Amino acid sequence: MEEKIKNLISEIRPMIQSHGGDVEYVALSAQTVQLRLSGACAHCPGAVMTLKHGIEAQLREVIDPNLTVERVD
């Protein structure tokens, strides 16, 4: 499952990078995917929306409906 998550994050990264930010896979702990945001996304008030309604929604749809995303620094 971890490799599938990494691949999906790689597909999402260009969209986030086009907005001046970046996302990095950190770890998978149980059903929680830990991600690090950087660049413009690091302090953006909309970052929670990107994580939950963007990345988490895609991970749940494509890989496992029980996955959750957690932001780490």
KAHUVEN-V168528 format. One record per backbone hydrogen bond with DSSP energy under -0.5 kcal/mol. CO is the residue of the C=O (numbers start at 1). NH is the residue of the N-H. If there is no record, write none. Layout:
CO;NH  CO;NH
This chain:
1;5  2;6  3;7  4;8  5;9  6;10  7;11  8;12  9;13  10;14  12;15  12;16  13;17  14;18  16;19  16;21  17;20  20;40  22;38  24;36  27;34  28;30  29;32  31;33  31;68  32;29  32;34  33;35  33;70  34;26  34;27  35;72  36;24  38;22  38;41  39;42  40;43  44;47  46;50  47;51  48;52  49;53  49;54  50;54  50;55  51;56  52;57  54;58  55;59  56;60  57;61  58;62  59;63  59;64  64;67  68;33  70;35
